[in-house]
Amino acid sequence: MEASEYLKMIKERLISDSASWGSLVTLALGITVLVTLMMFYAQG
């Protein structure tokens, strides 16, 4: 199996898995917090 097919299968499985949305939200929140902290330190 090619790597691209394997990644596509994983992505489709993640999208179809409702539990993955929780991790996506957590990841988005983490990125938002990091960006906010970076902006805060840049101003300070």
mmCIF entry with sequence, helices, sheets and N, C-alpha, C, O atoms, coordinates in Angstrom:
data_MODEL
# 
_entry.id   MODEL 
# 
_entity.id                         1 
_entity.type                       polymer 
_entity.pdbx_number_of_molecules   1 
# 
_entity_poly.entity_id                      1 
_entity_poly.type                           'polypeptide(L)' 
_entity_poly.nstd_linkage                   no 
_entity_poly.nstd_monomer                   no 
_entity_poly.pdbx_seq_one_letter_code       MEASEYLKMIKERLISDSASWGSLVTLALGITVLVTLMMFYAQG 
_entity_poly.pdbx_seq_one_letter_code_can   MEASEYLKMIKERLISDSASWGSLVTLALGITVLVTLMMFYAQG 
_entity_poly.pdbx_strand_id                 A 
# 
loop_
_entity_poly_seq.entity_id 
_entity_poly_seq.num 
_entity_poly_seq.mon_id 
_entity_poly_seq.hetero 
1 1  MET n 
1 2  GLU n 
1 3  ALA n 
1 4  SER n 
1 5  GLU n 
1 6  TYR n 
1 7  LEU n 
1 8  LYS n 
1 9  MET n 
1 10 ILE n 
1 11 LYS n 
1 12 GLU n 
1 13 ARG n 
1 14 LEU n 
1 15 ILE n 
1 16 SER n 
1 17 ASP n 
1 18 SER n 
1 19 ALA n 
1 20 SER n 
1 21 TRP n 
1 22 GLY n 
1 23 SER n 
1 24 LEU n 
1 25 VAL n 
1 26 THR n 
1 27 LEU n 
1 28 ALA n 
1 29 LEU n 
1 30 GLY n 
1 31 ILE n 
1 32 THR n 
1 33 VAL n 
1 34 LEU n 
1 35 VAL n 
1 36 THR n 
1 37 LEU n 
1 38 MET n 
1 39 MET n 
1 40 PHE n 
1 41 TYR n 
1 42 ALA n 
1 43 GLN n 
1 44 GLY n 
# 
_struct_asym.id          A 
_struct_asym.entity_id   1 
# 
loop_
_struct_conf.conf_type_id 
_struct_conf.id 
_struct_conf.pdbx_PDB_helix_id 
_struct_conf.beg_label_comp_id 
_struct_conf.beg_label_asym_id 
_struct_conf.beg_label_seq_id 
_struct_conf.pdbx_beg_PDB_ins_code 
_struct_conf.end_label_comp_id 
_struct_conf.end_label_asym_id 
_struct_conf.end_label_seq_id 
_struct_conf.pdbx_end_PDB_ins_code 
_struct_conf.beg_auth_comp_id 
_struct_conf.beg_auth_asym_id 
_struct_conf.beg_auth_seq_id 
_struct_conf.end_auth_comp_id 
_struct_conf.end_auth_asym_id 
_struct_conf.end_auth_seq_id 
_struct_conf.pdbx_PDB_helix_class 
_struct_conf.details 
_struct_conf.pdbx_PDB_helix_length 
HELX_P HELX_P1 AA1 ALA A 3  ? SER A 16 ? ALA A 3  SER A 16 1 ? 14 
HELX_P HELX_P2 AA2 SER A 18 ? GLN A 43 ? SER A 18 GLN A 43 1 ? 26 
# 
_struct_conf_type.id          HELX_P 
_struct_conf_type.criteria    ? 
_struct_conf_type.reference   ? 
# 
loop_
_atom_site.group_PDB 
_atom_site.id 
_atom_site.type_symbol 
_atom_site.label_atom_id 
_atom_site.label_alt_id 
_atom_site.label_comp_id 
_atom_site.label_asym_id 
_atom_site.label_entity_id 
_atom_site.label_seq_id 
_atom_site.pdbx_PDB_ins_code 
_atom_site.Cartn_x 
_atom_site.Cartn_y 
_atom_site.Cartn_z 
_atom_site.occupancy 
_atom_site.B_iso_or_equiv 
_atom_site.pdbx_formal_charge 
_atom_site.auth_seq_id 
_atom_site.auth_comp_id 
_atom_site.auth_asym_id 
_atom_site.auth_atom_id 
_atom_site.pdbx_PDB_model_num 
ATOM 1   N N  . MET A 1 1  ? 0.849   -1.202 0.000  1.00 0.00 ? 1  MET A N  1 
ATOM 2   C CA . MET A 1 1  ? 0.000   0.000  0.000  1.00 0.00 ? 1  MET A CA 1 
ATOM 3   C C  . MET A 1 1  ? 0.886   1.255  0.000  1.00 0.00 ? 1  MET A C  1 
ATOM 4   O O  . MET A 1 1  ? 1.845   1.357  0.765  1.00 0.00 ? 1  MET A O  1 
ATOM 5   N N  . GLU A 1 2  ? 0.540   2.200  -0.875 1.00 0.00 ? 2  GLU A N  1 
ATOM 6   C CA . GLU A 1 2  ? 1.320   3.429  -0.942 1.00 0.00 ? 2  GLU A CA 1 
ATOM 7   C C  . GLU A 1 2  ? 1.027   4.314  0.264  1.00 0.00 ? 2  GLU A C  1 
ATOM 8   O O  . GLU A 1 2  ? -0.030  4.210  0.886  1.00 0.00 ? 2  GLU A O  1 
ATOM 9   N N  . ALA A 1 3  ? 1.974   5.179  0.580  1.00 0.00 ? 3  ALA A N  1 
ATOM 10  C CA . ALA A 1 3  ? 1.820   6.059  1.740  1.00 0.00 ? 3  ALA A CA 1 
ATOM 11  C C  . ALA A 1 3  ? 0.643   7.001  1.552  1.00 0.00 ? 3  ALA A C  1 
ATOM 12  O O  . ALA A 1 3  ? -0.093  7.282  2.498  1.00 0.00 ? 3  ALA A O  1 
ATOM 13  N N  . SER A 1 4  ? 0.465   7.497  0.312  1.00 0.00 ? 4  SER A N  1 
ATOM 14  C CA . SER A 1 4  ? -0.628  8.445  0.061  1.00 0.00 ? 4  SER A CA 1 
ATOM 15  C C  . SER A 1 4  ? -1.980  7.781  0.279  1.00 0.00 ? 4  SER A C  1 
ATOM 16  O O  . SER A 1 4  ? -2.894  8.398  0.825  1.00 0.00 ? 4  SER A O  1 
ATOM 17  N N  . GLU A 1 5  ? -2.112  6.527  -0.144 1.00 0.00 ? 5  GLU A N  1 
ATOM 18  C CA . GLU A 1 5  ? -3.376  5.814  0.063  1.00 0.00 ? 5  GLU A CA 1 
ATOM 19  C C  . GLU A 1 5  ? -3.610  5.580  1.552  1.00 0.00 ? 5  GLU A C  1 
ATOM 20  O O  . GLU A 1 5  ? -4.738  5.675  2.035  1.00 0.00 ? 5  GLU A O  1 
ATOM 21  N N  . TYR A 1 6  ? -2.532  5.273  2.273  1.00 0.00 ? 6  TYR A N  1 
ATOM 22  C CA . TYR A 1 6  ? -2.631  5.033  3.706  1.00 0.00 ? 6  TYR A CA 1 
ATOM 23  C C  . TYR A 1 6  ? -3.070  6.293  4.435  1.00 0.00 ? 6  TYR A C  1 
ATOM 24  O O  . TYR A 1 6  ? -3.922  6.243  5.322  1.00 0.00 ? 6  TYR A O  1 
ATOM 25  N N  . LEU A 1 7  ? -2.473  7.444  4.048  1.00 0.00 ? 7  LEU A N  1 
ATOM 26  C CA . LEU A 1 7  ? -2.846  8.715  4.674  1.00 0.00 ? 7  LEU A CA 1 
ATOM 27  C C  . LEU A 1 7  ? -4.285  9.074  4.352  1.00 0.00 ? 7  LEU A C  1 
ATOM 28  O O  . LEU A 1 7  ? -5.009  9.583  5.207  1.00 0.00 ? 7  LEU A O  1 
ATOM 29  N N  . LYS A 1 8  ? -4.702  8.809  3.110  1.00 0.00 ? 8  LYS A N  1 
ATOM 30  C CA . LYS A 1 8  ? -6.082  9.122  2.718  1.00 0.00 ? 8  LYS A CA 1 
ATOM 31  C C  . LYS A 1 8  ? -7.058  8.279  3.531  1.00 0.00 ? 8  LYS A C  1 
ATOM 32  O O  . LYS A 1 8  ? -8.100  8.770  3.964  1.00 0.00 ? 8  LYS A O  1 
ATOM 33  N N  . MET A 1 9  ? -6.714  7.006  3.736  1.00 0.00 ? 9  MET A N  1 
ATOM 34  C CA . MET A 1 9  ? -7.581  6.125  4.507  1.00 0.00 ? 9  MET A CA 1 
ATOM 35  C C  . MET A 1 9  ? -7.680  6.625  5.949  1.00 0.00 ? 9  MET A C  1 
ATOM 36  O O  . MET A 1 9  ? -8.761  6.618  6.539  1.00 0.00 ? 9  MET A O  1 
ATOM 37  N N  . ILE A 1 10 ? -6.559  7.056  6.509  1.00 0.00 ? 10 ILE A N  1 
ATOM 38  C CA . ILE A 1 10 ? -6.560  7.564  7.885  1.00 0.00 ? 10 ILE A CA 1 
ATOM 39  C C  . ILE A 1 10 ? -7.402  8.824  7.975  1.00 0.00 ? 10 ILE A C  1 
ATOM 40  O O  . ILE A 1 10 ? -8.170  8.994  8.922  1.00 0.00 ? 10 ILE A O  1 
ATOM 41  N N  . LYS A 1 11 ? -7.259  9.720  6.984  1.00 0.00 ? 11 LYS A N  1 
ATOM 42  C CA . LYS A 1 11 ? -8.005  10.977 7.016  1.00 0.00 ? 11 LYS A CA 1 
ATOM 43  C C  . LYS A 1 11 ? -9.503  10.706 6.922  1.00 0.00 ? 11 LYS A C  1 
ATOM 44  O O  . LYS A 1 11 ? -10.291 11.308 7.651  1.00 0.00 ? 11 LYS A O  1 
ATOM 45  N N  . GLU A 1 12 ? -9.900  9.796  6.020  1.00 0.00 ? 12 GLU A N  1 
ATOM 46  C CA . GLU A 1 12 ? -11.320 9.480  5.889  1.00 0.00 ? 12 GLU A CA 1 
ATOM 47  C C  . GLU A 1 12 ? -11.858 8.869  7.177  1.00 0.00 ? 12 GLU A C  1 
ATOM 48  O O  . GLU A 1 12 ? -12.986 9.145  7.586  1.00 0.00 ? 12 GLU A O  1 
ATOM 49  N N  . ARG A 1 13 ? -11.035 8.035  7.812  1.00 0.00 ? 13 ARG A N  1 
ATOM 50  C CA . ARG A 1 13 ? -11.467 7.402  9.062  1.00 0.00 ? 13 ARG A CA 1 
ATOM 51  C C  . ARG A 1 13 ? -11.608 8.446  10.162 1.00 0.00 ? 13 ARG A C  1 
ATOM 52  O O  . ARG A 1 13 ? -12.542 8.380  10.961 1.00 0.00 ? 13 ARG A O  1 
ATOM 53  N N  . LEU A 1 14 ? -10.685 9.414  10.211 1.00 0.00 ? 14 LEU A N  1 
ATOM 54  C CA . LEU A 1 14 ? -10.757 10.466 11.221 1.00 0.00 ? 14 LEU A CA 1 
ATOM 55  C C  . LEU A 1 14 ? -11.985 11.331 11.008 1.00 0.00 ? 14 LEU A C  1 
ATOM 56  O O  . LEU A 1 14 ? -12.669 11.694 11.965 1.00 0.00 ? 14 LEU A O  1 
ATOM 57  N N  . ILE A 1 15 ? -12.268 11.668 9.736  1.00 0.00 ? 15 ILE A N  1 
ATOM 58  C CA . ILE A 1 15 ? -13.420 12.521 9.441  1.00 0.00 ? 15 ILE A CA 1 
ATOM 59  C C  . ILE A 1 15 ? -14.713 11.802 9.817  1.00 0.00 ? 15 ILE A C  1 
ATOM 60  O O  . ILE A 1 15 ? -15.639 12.420 10.342 1.00 0.00 ? 15 ILE A O  1 
ATOM 61  N N  . SER A 1 16 ? -14.776 10.507 9.553  1.00 0.00 ? 16 SER A N  1 
ATOM 62  C CA . SER A 1 16 ? -16.001 9.763  9.845  1.00 0.00 ? 16 SER A CA 1 
ATOM 63  C C  . SER A 1 16 ? -16.139 9.470  11.336 1.00 0.00 ? 16 SER A C  1 
ATOM 64  O O  . SER A 1 16 ? -17.233 9.178  11.819 1.00 0.00 ? 16 SER A O  1 
ATOM 65  N N  . ASP A 1 17 ? -15.026 9.549  12.058 1.00 0.00 ? 17 ASP A N  1 
ATOM 66  C CA . ASP A 1 17 ? -15.060 9.263  13.491 1.00 0.00 ? 17 ASP A CA 1 
ATOM 67  C C  . ASP A 1 17 ? -15.436 10.521 14.256 1.00 0.00 ? 17 ASP A C  1 
ATOM 68  O O  . ASP A 1 17 ? -14.714 11.516 14.215 1.00 0.00 ? 17 ASP A O  1 
ATOM 69  N N  . SER A 1 18 ? -16.556 10.480 14.947 1.00 0.00 ? 18 SER A N  1 
ATOM 70  C CA . SER A 1 18 ? -17.039 11.669 15.658 1.00 0.00 ? 18 SER A CA 1 
ATOM 71  C C  . SER A 1 18 ? -16.087 12.065 16.783 1.00 0.00 ? 18 SER A C  1 
ATOM 72  O O  . SER A 1 18 ? -15.998 13.243 17.130 1.00 0.00 ? 18 SER A O  1 
ATOM 73  N N  . ALA A 1 19 ? -15.381 11.103 17.353 1.00 0.00 ? 19 ALA A N  1 
ATOM 74  C CA . ALA A 1 19 ? -14.485 11.406 18.468 1.00 0.00 ? 19 ALA A CA 1 
ATOM 75  C C  . ALA A 1 19 ? -13.312 12.268 18.015 1.00 0.00 ? 19 ALA A C  1 
ATOM 76  O O  . ALA A 1 19 ? -12.725 12.993 18.818 1.00 0.00 ? 19 ALA A O  1 
ATOM 77  N N  . SER A 1 20 ? -12.970 12.188 16.728 1.00 0.00 ? 20 SER A N  1 
ATOM 78  C CA . SER A 1 20 ? -11.832 12.957 16.232 1.00 0.00 ? 20 SER A CA 1 
ATOM 79  C C  . SER A 1 20 ? -12.119 14.450 16.262 1.00 0.00 ? 20 SER A C  1 
ATOM 80  O O  . SER A 1 20 ? -11.196 15.260 16.352 1.00 0.00 ? 20 SER A O  1 
ATOM 81  N N  . TRP A 1 21 ? -13.408 14.822 16.187 1.00 0.00 ? 21 TRP A N  1 
ATOM 82  C CA . TRP A 1 21 ? -13.744 16.253 16.219 1.00 0.00 ? 21 TRP A CA 1 
ATOM 83  C C  . TRP A 1 21 ? -13.344 16.856 17.556 1.00 0.00 ? 21 TRP A C  1 
ATOM 84  O O  . TRP A 1 21 ? -12.976 18.030 17.612 1.00 0.00 ? 21 TRP A O  1 
ATOM 85  N N  . GLY A 1 22 ? -13.408 16.081 18.633 1.00 0.00 ? 22 GLY A N  1 
ATOM 86  C CA . GLY A 1 22 ? -12.989 16.579 19.938 1.00 0.00 ? 22 GLY A CA 1 
ATOM 87  C C  . GLY A 1 22 ? -11.509 16.918 19.939 1.00 0.00 ? 22 GLY A C  1 
ATOM 88  O O  . GLY A 1 22 ? -11.103 17.941 20.491 1.00 0.00 ? 22 GLY A O  1 
ATOM 89  N N  . SER A 1 23 ? -10.694 16.055 19.317 1.00 0.00 ? 23 SER A N  1 
ATOM 90  C CA . SER A 1 23 ? -9.258  16.321 19.267 1.00 0.00 ? 23 SER A CA 1 
ATOM 91  C C  . SER A 1 23 ? -8.963  17.497 18.350 1.00 0.00 ? 23 SER A C  1 
ATOM 92  O O  . SER A 1 23 ? -8.031  18.262 18.602 1.00 0.00 ? 23 SER A O  1 
ATOM 93  N N  . LEU A 1 24 ? -9.755  17.651 17.279 1.00 0.00 ? 24 LEU A N  1 
ATOM 94  C CA . LEU A 1 24 ? -9.563  18.789 16.375 1.00 0.00 ? 24 LEU A CA 1 
ATOM 95  C C  . LEU A 1 24 ? -9.857  20.093 17.096 1.00 0.00 ? 24 LEU A C  1 
ATOM 96  O O  . LEU A 1 24 ? -9.132  21.074 16.936 1.00 0.00 ? 24 LEU A O  1 
ATOM 97  N N  . VAL A 1 25 ? -10.931 20.105 17.898 1.00 0.00 ? 25 VAL A N  1 
ATOM 98  C CA . VAL A 1 25 ? -11.287 21.307 18.659 1.00 0.00 ? 25 VAL A CA 1 
ATOM 99  C C  . VAL A 1 25 ? -10.197 21.611 19.678 1.00 0.00 ? 25 VAL A C  1 
ATOM 100 O O  . VAL A 1 25 ? -9.815  22.767 19.864 1.00 0.00 ? 25 VAL A O  1 
ATOM 101 N N  . THR A 1 26 ? -9.698  20.568 20.336 1.00 0.00 ? 26 THR A N  1 
ATOM 102 C CA . THR A 1 26 ? -8.630  20.757 21.321 1.00 0.00 ? 26 THR A CA 1 
ATOM 103 C C  . THR A 1 26 ? -7.384  21.328 20.657 1.00 0.00 ? 26 THR A C  1 
ATOM 104 O O  . THR A 1 26 ? -6.732  22.219 21.201 1.00 0.00 ? 26 THR A O  1 
ATOM 105 N N  . LEU A 1 27 ? -7.059  20.807 19.472 1.00 0.00 ? 27 LEU A N  1 
ATOM 106 C CA . LEU A 1 27 ? -5.891  21.301 18.744 1.00 0.00 ? 27 LEU A CA 1 
ATOM 107 C C  . LEU A 1 27 ? -6.081  22.760 18.357 1.00 0.00 ? 27 LEU A C  1 
ATOM 108 O O  . LEU A 1 27 ? -5.160  23.566 18.491 1.00 0.00 ? 27 LEU A O  1 
ATOM 109 N N  . ALA A 1 28 ? -7.274  23.099 17.878 1.00 0.00 ? 28 ALA A N  1 
ATOM 110 C CA . ALA A 1 28 ? -7.554  24.483 17.482 1.00 0.00 ? 28 ALA A CA 1 
ATOM 111 C C  . ALA A 1 28 ? -7.446  25.420 18.684 1.00 0.00 ? 28 ALA A C  1 
ATOM 112 O O  . ALA A 1 28 ? -6.903  26.519 18.575 1.00 0.00 ? 28 ALA A O  1 
ATOM 113 N N  . LEU A 1 29 ? -7.966  24.980 19.830 1.00 0.00 ? 29 LEU A N  1 
ATOM 114 C CA . LEU A 1 29 ? -7.887  25.801 21.043 1.00 0.00 ? 29 LEU A CA 1 
ATOM 115 C C  . LEU A 1 29 ? -6.431  25.990 21.466 1.00 0.00 ? 29 LEU A C  1 
ATOM 116 O O  . LEU A 1 29 ? -6.032  27.084 21.864 1.00 0.00 ? 29 LEU A O  1 
ATOM 117 N N  . GLY A 1 30 ? -5.649  24.930 21.379 1.00 0.00 ? 30 GLY A N  1 
ATOM 118 C CA . GLY A 1 30 ? -4.242  25.021 21.750 1.00 0.00 ? 30 GLY A CA 1 
ATOM 119 C C  . GLY A 1 30 ? -3.498  26.011 20.866 1.00 0.00 ? 30 GLY A C  1 
ATOM 120 O O  . GLY A 1 30 ? -2.698  26.807 21.358 1.00 0.00 ? 30 GLY A O  1 
ATOM 121 N N  . ILE A 1 31 ? -3.759  25.965 19.554 1.00 0.00 ? 31 ILE A N  1 
ATOM 122 C CA . ILE A 1 31 ? -3.109  26.894 18.622 1.00 0.00 ? 31 ILE A CA 1 
ATOM 123 C C  . ILE A 1 31 ? -3.534  28.321 18.931 1.00 0.00 ? 31 ILE A C  1 
ATOM 124 O O  . ILE A 1 31 ? -2.712  29.237 18.914 1.00 0.00 ? 31 ILE A O  1 
ATOM 125 N N  . THR A 1 32 ? -4.826  28.510 19.216 1.00 0.00 ? 32 THR A N  1 
ATOM 126 C CA . THR A 1 32 ? -5.331  29.853 19.529 1.00 0.00 ? 32 THR A CA 1 
ATOM 127 C C  . THR A 1 32 ? -4.641  30.407 20.769 1.00 0.00 ? 32 THR A C  1 
ATOM 128 O O  . THR A 1 32 ? -4.248  31.573 20.797 1.00 0.00 ? 32 THR A O  1 
ATOM 129 N N  . VAL A 1 33 ? -4.494  29.570 21.795 1.00 0.00 ? 33 VAL A N  1 
ATOM 130 C CA . VAL A 1 33 ? -3.834  30.014 23.029 1.00 0.00 ? 33 VAL A CA 1 
ATOM 131 C C  . VAL A 1 33 ? -2.375  30.374 22.752 1.00 0.00 ? 33 VAL A C  1 
ATOM 132 O O  . VAL A 1 33 ? -1.872  31.376 23.260 1.00 0.00 ? 33 VAL A O  1 
ATOM 133 N N  . LEU A 1 34 ? -1.692  29.546 21.937 1.00 0.00 ? 34 LEU A N  1 
ATOM 134 C CA . LEU A 1 34 ? -0.293  29.832 21.625 1.00 0.00 ? 34 LEU A CA 1 
ATOM 135 C C  . LEU A 1 34 ? -0.155  31.154 20.892 1.00 0.00 ? 34 LEU A C  1 
ATOM 136 O O  . LEU A 1 34 ? 0.716   31.959 21.224 1.00 0.00 ? 34 LEU A O  1 
ATOM 137 N N  . VAL A 1 35 ? -1.006  31.387 19.898 1.00 0.00 ? 35 VAL A N  1 
ATOM 138 C CA . VAL A 1 35 ? -0.945  32.635 19.127 1.00 0.00 ? 35 VAL A CA 1 
ATOM 139 C C  . VAL A 1 35 ? -1.233  33.828 20.036 1.00 0.00 ? 35 VAL A C  1 
ATOM 140 O O  . VAL A 1 35 ? -0.575  34.865 19.943 1.00 0.00 ? 35 VAL A O  1 
ATOM 141 N N  . THR A 1 36 ? -2.228  33.670 20.919 1.00 0.00 ? 36 THR A N  1 
ATOM 142 C CA . THR A 1 36 ? -2.572  34.765 21.836 1.00 0.00 ? 36 THR A CA 1 
ATOM 143 C C  . THR A 1 36 ? -1.397  35.087 22.756 1.00 0.00 ? 36 THR A C  1 
ATOM 144 O O  . THR A 1 36 ? -1.092  36.256 22.990 1.00 0.00 ? 36 THR A O  1 
ATOM 145 N N  . LEU A 1 37 ? -0.739  34.056 23.274 1.00 0.00 ? 37 LEU A N  1 
ATOM 146 C CA . LEU A 1 37 ? 0.412   34.282 24.151 1.00 0.00 ? 37 LEU A CA 1 
ATOM 147 C C  . LEU A 1 37 ? 1.549   34.956 23.394 1.00 0.00 ? 37 LEU A C  1 
ATOM 148 O O  . LEU A 1 37 ? 2.206   35.849 23.929 1.00 0.00 ? 37 LEU A O  1 
ATOM 149 N N  . MET A 1 38 ? 1.789   34.536 22.150 1.00 0.00 ? 38 MET A N  1 
ATOM 150 C CA . MET A 1 38 ? 2.849   35.135 21.351 1.00 0.00 ? 38 MET A CA 1 
ATOM 151 C C  . MET A 1 38 ? 2.553   36.611 21.102 1.00 0.00 ? 38 MET A C  1 
ATOM 152 O O  . MET A 1 38 ? 3.456   37.444 21.186 1.00 0.00 ? 38 MET A O  1 
ATOM 153 N N  . MET A 1 39 ? 1.307   36.942 20.797 1.00 0.00 ? 39 MET A N  1 
ATOM 154 C CA . MET A 1 39 ? 0.936   38.336 20.568 1.00 0.00 ? 39 MET A CA 1 
ATOM 155 C C  . MET A 1 39 ? 1.093   39.139 21.862 1.00 0.00 ? 39 MET A C  1 
ATOM 156 O O  . MET A 1 39 ? 1.548   40.282 21.844 1.00 0.00 ? 39 MET A O  1 
ATOM 157 N N  . PHE A 1 40 ? 0.710   38.525 22.978 1.00 0.00 ? 40 PHE A N  1 
ATOM 158 C CA . PHE A 1 40 ? 0.811   39.201 24.275 1.00 0.00 ? 40 PHE A CA 1 
ATOM 159 C C  . PHE A 1 40 ? 2.266   39.536 24.599 1.00 0.00 ? 40 PHE A C  1 
ATOM 160 O O  . PHE A 1 40 ? 2.579   40.646 25.030 1.00 0.00 ? 40 PHE A O  1 
ATOM 161 N N  . TYR A 1 41 ? 3.163   38.543 24.380 1.00 0.00 ? 41 TYR A N  1 
ATOM 162 C CA . TYR A 1 41 ? 4.575   38.773 24.664 1.00 0.00 ? 41 TYR A CA 1 
ATOM 163 C C  . TYR A 1 41 ? 5.182   39.759 23.672 1.00 0.00 ? 41 TYR A C  1 
ATOM 164 O O  . TYR A 1 41 ? 6.088   40.513 24.029 1.00 0.00 ? 41 TYR A O  1 
ATOM 165 N N  . ALA A 1 42 ? 4.697   39.765 22.433 1.00 0.00 ? 42 ALA A N  1 
ATOM 166 C CA . ALA A 1 42 ? 5.225   40.691 21.427 1.00 0.00 ? 42 ALA A CA 1 
ATOM 167 C C  . ALA A 1 42 ? 4.894   42.132 21.807 1.00 0.00 ? 42 ALA A C  1 
ATOM 168 O O  . ALA A 1 42 ? 5.706   43.035 21.607 1.00 0.00 ? 42 ALA A O  1 
ATOM 169 N N  . GLN A 1 43 ? 3.700   42.343 22.354 1.00 0.00 ? 43 GLN A N  1 
ATOM 170 C CA . GLN A 1 43 ? 3.310   43.695 22.766 1.00 0.00 ? 43 GLN A CA 1 
ATOM 171 C C  . GLN A 1 43 ? 4.073   44.107 24.022 1.00 0.00 ? 43 GLN A C  1 
ATOM 172 O O  . GLN A 1 43 ? 4.465   45.265 24.170 1.00 0.00 ? 43 GLN A O  1 
ATOM 173 N N  . GLY A 1 44 ? 4.280   43.144 24.927 1.00 0.00 ? 44 GLY A N  1 
ATOM 174 C CA . GLY A 1 44 ? 4.981   43.460 26.161 1.00 0.00 ? 44 GLY A CA 1 
ATOM 175 C C  . GLY A 1 44 ? 6.460   43.612 25.885 1.00 0.00 ? 44 GLY A C  1 
ATOM 176 O O  . GLY A 1 44 ? 7.235   43.882 26.803 1.00 0.00 ? 44 GLY A O  1 
# 
